[in-house]
Amino acid sequence: MMKNLPICVDASFVVVLLMKKNVSVQSHWHEWLDEGRTIISPALMRFEVVNSLHQYWRHKQLPSDVMQEFVNVLYDLPISLQTHPELHTRAAMLAQQLNLGATYDAHYVALAQLFGAELWTLDARLHRRFSEVTSLVHLIAS
């Protein structure tokens, strides 16, 4: 891993970061900030994070006020939402190549590929699926 490469994070990483549920996530996050790494994600990430927080609230695992606080903090995180003219085309190709049921995860991988970034996730299924086509995906145990 090269210290000048951007870091791409997915929704699973950001939700756990907000909820402070994983020491390894916090450690990586602070290390990247200390190193001055650029942290990126597709705009899709915010939609997925807010939905995940809503699901925690619906299942009575997160009080409403805490959920709203996390949504507000989400906007303050130093994550640069990025796109690229080839993002959707690349995501669609990856999803077809792996015969996926949806293109959401493929967007994170496509963005990481297009920006030469490392993609960090807690989603073991995403990691397993895409590790056969790229070495850019890194899994943090949840």
C-alpha positions as CSV (number, residue, x, y, z in Angstrom):
1,M,0.0,0.0,0.0
2,M,1.4,3.3,-1.0
3,K,0.9,6.3,1.2
4,N,0.2,8.7,-1.6
5,L,-2.7,6.8,-3.1
6,P,-6.2,8.0,-2.3
7,I,-8.4,6.0,0.0
8,C,-12.0,5.1,-1.1
9,V,-14.4,4.1,1.6
10,D,-17.8,2.5,1.2
11,A,-20.9,2.9,3.3
12,S,-20.2,0.0,5.6
13,F,-16.9,1.7,6.6
14,V,-18.6,5.1,7.2
15,V,-21.5,3.7,9.2
16,V,-19.1,1.9,11.6
17,L,-16.9,5.0,11.7
18,L,-19.9,7.1,12.8
19,M,-21.0,4.5,15.4
20,K,-17.5,4.0,16.7
21,K,-18.1,0.2,16.7
22,N,-14.7,-1.0,15.4
23,V,-11.3,-0.1,16.8
24,S,-9.6,-1.0,13.5
25,V,-11.8,1.4,11.5
26,Q,-11.0,4.2,13.9
27,S,-7.3,3.4,13.8
28,H,-7.2,3.4,10.0
29,W,-9.3,6.6,9.8
30,H,-6.9,8.5,12.1
31,E,-3.8,7.1,10.4
32,W,-5.1,8.3,7.0
33,L,-6.0,11.7,8.3
34,D,-2.5,12.0,10.0
35,E,-0.9,11.0,6.7
36,G,-2.9,13.6,4.8
37,R,-4.5,11.0,2.6
38,T,-7.3,12.0,0.3
39,I,-10.4,10.1,1.2
40,I,-13.0,9.6,-1.6
41,S,-16.4,7.9,-2.2
42,P,-19.1,8.0,-4.8
43,A,-22.1,10.2,-3.9
44,L,-24.1,6.9,-3.5
45,M,-22.3,6.5,-0.2
46,R,-24.3,9.1,1.6
47,F,-27.6,7.6,0.5
48,E,-26.5,4.2,1.7
49,V,-25.2,5.5,5.1
50,V,-28.4,7.4,5.8
51,N,-30.5,4.3,4.9
52,S,-28.3,2.1,7.2
53,L,-28.7,4.6,10.1
54,H,-32.5,4.6,9.4
55,Q,-32.6,0.8,9.6
56,Y,-30.7,0.9,13.0
57,W,-33.4,3.4,14.2
58,R,-36.3,1.3,12.8
59,H,-35.0,-1.8,14.7
60,K,-34.6,0.2,17.9
61,Q,-30.8,0.0,17.9
62,L,-30.3,3.7,17.6
63,P,-32.3,6.6,19.2
64,S,-33.8,9.1,16.8
65,D,-31.7,12.0,18.1
66,V,-28.5,10.0,17.8
67,M,-29.4,9.0,14.3
68,Q,-30.0,12.6,13.3
69,E,-26.7,13.6,14.9
70,F,-24.8,11.0,12.8
71,V,-26.5,12.2,9.7
72,N,-25.3,15.7,10.5
73,V,-21.8,14.5,11.3
74,L,-21.8,12.7,7.9
75,Y,-21.6,16.0,6.1
76,D,-18.6,17.1,8.2
77,L,-16.4,14.1,7.5
78,P,-13.5,14.9,5.2
79,I,-14.7,12.5,2.5
80,S,-14.6,14.0,-1.0
81,L,-17.6,12.8,-3.1
82,Q,-16.2,12.0,-6.5
83,T,-17.5,11.0,-9.9
84,H,-15.8,10.3,-13.2
85,P,-17.1,10.3,-16.8
86,E,-16.5,6.5,-17.0
87,L,-17.9,5.7,-13.5
88,H,-21.3,4.3,-14.4
89,T,-20.0,2.5,-17.5
90,R,-17.2,0.8,-15.5
91,A,-19.6,-0.1,-12.7
92,A,-22.1,-1.6,-15.1
93,M,-19.3,-3.6,-16.8
94,L,-18.0,-4.9,-13.4
95,A,-21.5,-5.9,-12.3
96,Q,-22.1,-7.8,-15.6
97,Q,-18.6,-9.4,-15.4
98,L,-19.4,-10.8,-11.9
99,N,-23.1,-11.3,-12.6
100,L,-24.2,-9.1,-9.7
101,G,-27.8,-8.4,-8.8
102,A,-27.1,-4.7,-8.4
103,T,-24.4,-2.2,-9.4
104,Y,-24.1,-0.4,-6.0
105,D,-20.9,-2.2,-4.8
106,A,-19.5,-2.0,-8.3
107,H,-19.6,1.8,-8.2
108,Y,-17.2,1.8,-5.2
109,V,-14.8,-0.6,-7.0
110,A,-15.1,1.4,-10.3
111,L,-14.3,4.7,-8.5
112,A,-11.3,3.1,-6.7
113,Q,-10.0,1.8,-10.0
114,L,-10.5,5.1,-11.9
115,F,-8.7,7.1,-9.1
116,G,-6.1,4.5,-8.4
117,A,-7.4,4.3,-4.8
118,E,-7.5,1.6,-2.2
119,L,-11.1,0.6,-1.4
120,W,-11.7,-0.1,2.3
121,T,-14.8,-2.0,3.4
122,L,-16.3,-4.1,6.2
123,D,-18.5,-5.9,3.6
124,A,-17.0,-9.4,3.3
125,R,-19.3,-10.2,0.4
126,L,-18.1,-7.1,-1.5
127,H,-14.5,-8.1,-0.8
128,R,-15.0,-11.7,-1.8
129,R,-16.7,-10.9,-5.0
130,F,-14.3,-8.2,-6.3
131,S,-11.0,-9.7,-5.0
132,E,-11.0,-12.0,-8.1
133,V,-10.9,-8.9,-10.4
134,T,-8.9,-6.4,-8.4
135,S,-6.4,-6.2,-5.6
136,L,-7.6,-2.7,-4.6
137,V,-10.3,-3.9,-2.2
138,H,-9.2,-4.3,1.4
139,L,-11.4,-5.9,4.1
140,I,-11.5,-4.8,7.8
141,A,-12.9,-7.5,10.0
142,S,-16.1,-6.4,11.7
